[in-house]
Amino acid sequence: MEAPSIKELDAAERPREKLMQRGASALNDAELLAIFLRTGTPGRNAITVGAEMIAAAGGSLIKMAGLSTQQLRKLSKGVGPAKACELAAAFEVGKRLARQMAQSEPLSSPEKIYNFLAPLLQPLNKESLRVVLLDTRHRLIHEEEVSRGTLNESLAHPREILRPAISHNAYGFVLVHNHPSGDPSPSEADRALTRRIREGAELLQIHFLDHVIIGRERPGCLPYFSFKGHGML
């Protein structure tokens, strides 16, 4: 059965009109995508195409946000180069805005660390280990990726993690990595790495403030795990 065109919908249900009358938060994910897509394909309006794209990307905007323009095009025949670029740009603006908002105040809790790095790490399909360097007031000095891939000693050696803290003369640092599965529960490798980094930081007299694992939003569960919050650091 063909979906009605956007023009055939009641005015209050058309994405653009709905946004203007009720605000962007009133639109669901497919309707927001329809704003960028503007047009659908024969028999499928822009809202339907948006819903199909979300399903093809794994069911969430978070996963879609990690795709390249080439991968976005493969989600639907209705997405050409221009639309793919517009979507990629919109996702990047969202990531940067979320990071800048989180960065505007001291990164003094695992929740603030999560808000700062989740937009960057949640879309990834590989683990990314990052070090967040802070001053005595927990203000950001520097943040960088130190390894990409499954955590082990060869990819995440303590010297590679501690080197940025030394070179930037940081008061302390927070270790952060993501779990692409969405479950932030620490693995044994995560626990072992935390112990090794703690020992190295103590020798160098650098404050190892926390190790935060970033997952995804799940009902009834925090989307992150804090080693300090669980008394493990």
Backbone hydrogen bonds, N-H to C=O, Kabsch-Sander energy under -0.5 kcal/mol:
donor,donor_aa,acceptor,acceptor_aa,energy
3,A,43,G,-2.2
8,E,5,S,-0.8
9,L,5,S,-0.7
9,L,6,I,-1.0
13,E,10,D,-2.2
14,R,10,D,-0.6
14,R,11,A,-1.0
18,K,14,R,-3.2
19,L,15,P,-2.4
20,M,16,R,-2.1
21,Q,17,E,-2.1
22,R,18,K,-2.7
23,G,19,L,-2.2
26,A,23,G,-1.6
27,L,24,A,-1.6
32,L,28,N,-2.2
33,L,29,D,-2.2
34,A,30,A,-1.8
35,I,31,E,-1.1
35,I,32,L,-0.5
36,F,32,L,-0.9
36,F,33,L,-0.6
37,L,33,L,-2.6
38,R,34,A,-2.7
39,T,37,L,-2.8
41,T,44,R,-2.3
44,R,41,T,-2.9
49,V,45,N,-2.4
50,G,46,A,-2.3
51,A,47,I,-2.3
52,E,48,T,-2.3
53,M,49,V,-2.3
54,I,50,G,-2.1
55,A,51,A,-2.1
56,A,52,E,-2.5
57,A,53,M,-1.7
58,G,55,A,-1.3
59,G,54,I,-3.0
60,S,54,I,-0.6
64,M,60,S,-1.6
65,A,61,L,-2.5
66,G,62,I,-0.6
66,G,63,K,-1.0
67,L,64,M,-1.8
72,L,68,S,-2.4
73,R,69,T,-1.8
74,K,70,Q,-1.1
75,L,71,Q,-0.5
75,L,72,L,-1.1
76,S,73,R,-0.9
79,V,76,S,-1.5
80,G,78,G,-0.7
84,A,80,G,-2.4
85,C,81,P,-2.2
86,E,82,A,-2.2
87,L,83,K,-2.5
88,A,84,A,-2.5
89,A,85,C,-2.4
90,A,86,E,-2.3
91,F,87,L,-2.5
92,E,88,A,-2.0
93,V,89,A,-2.4
94,G,90,A,-2.1
95,K,91,F,-2.2
96,R,92,E,-2.6
97,L,93,V,-2.6
98,A,94,G,-2.2
99,R,95,K,-2.2
100,Q,96,R,-2.6
101,M,97,L,-2.4
102,A,98,A,-2.0
103,Q,99,R,-2.1
104,S,100,Q,-0.6
104,S,101,M,-0.7
105,E,102,A,-0.9
107,L,138,H,-2.7
108,S,106,P,-1.7
113,I,109,S,-2.0
114,Y,110,P,-2.7
115,N,111,E,-2.5
116,F,112,K,-1.7
117,L,113,I,-2.3
118,A,114,Y,-3.0
120,L,117,L,-0.8
121,L,117,L,-2.6
122,Q,118,A,-2.6
124,L,121,L,-1.4
129,L,147,S,-2.4
130,R,128,S,-0.6
130,R,176,V,-3.5
131,V,144,E,-2.5
132,V,174,V,-2.8
133,L,131,V,-0.6
133,L,142,H,-3.3
134,L,172,G,-2.7
135,D,139,R,-1.9
138,H,135,D,-2.1
141,I,133,L,-3.1
142,H,133,L,-1.1
144,E,131,V,-1.8
146,V,129,L,-3.1
147,S,129,L,-1.3
149,G,127,E,-3.4
156,A,152,N,-2.3
160,E,157,H,-1.1
161,I,157,H,-1.3
162,L,158,P,-2.7
163,R,159,R,-1.6
165,A,161,I,-0.6
166,I,162,L,-1.8
167,S,163,R,-2.7
168,H,164,P,-2.0
169,N,166,I,-1.3
170,A,165,A,-2.3
171,Y,134,L,-1.5
172,G,134,L,-1.7
173,F,207,H,-2.3
174,V,132,V,-2.3
175,L,210,D,-2.6
176,V,130,R,-2.8
177,H,212,V,-1.9
178,N,128,S,-0.7
179,H,214,I,-2.5
182,G,179,H,-2.4
191,R,187,S,-2.0
192,A,188,E,-2.6
193,L,189,A,-2.5
194,T,190,D,-2.1
195,R,191,R,-2.0
196,R,192,A,-2.1
197,I,193,L,-2.6
198,R,194,T,-2.3
199,E,195,R,-2.0
200,G,196,R,-2.1
201,A,197,I,-2.8
202,E,198,R,-2.1
203,L,199,E,-1.6
204,L,200,G,-1.6
205,Q,201,A,-0.7
205,Q,202,E,-0.6
206,I,201,A,-2.4
207,H,171,Y,-1.8
208,F,206,I,-0.7
209,L,173,F,-2.3
209,L,207,H,-1.1
210,D,173,F,-0.8
212,V,175,L,-2.9
213,I,225,F,-2.7
214,I,177,H,-2.7
214,I,212,V,-0.5
215,G,213,I,-0.5
215,G,223,P,-3.5
216,R,182,G,-2.3
218,R,221,C,-0.7
221,C,218,R,-2.1
225,F,213,I,-2.3
227,F,211,H,-2.3
227,F,225,F,-0.5
230,H,226,S,-1.3
231,G,228,K,-1.9
232,M,227,F,-3.1
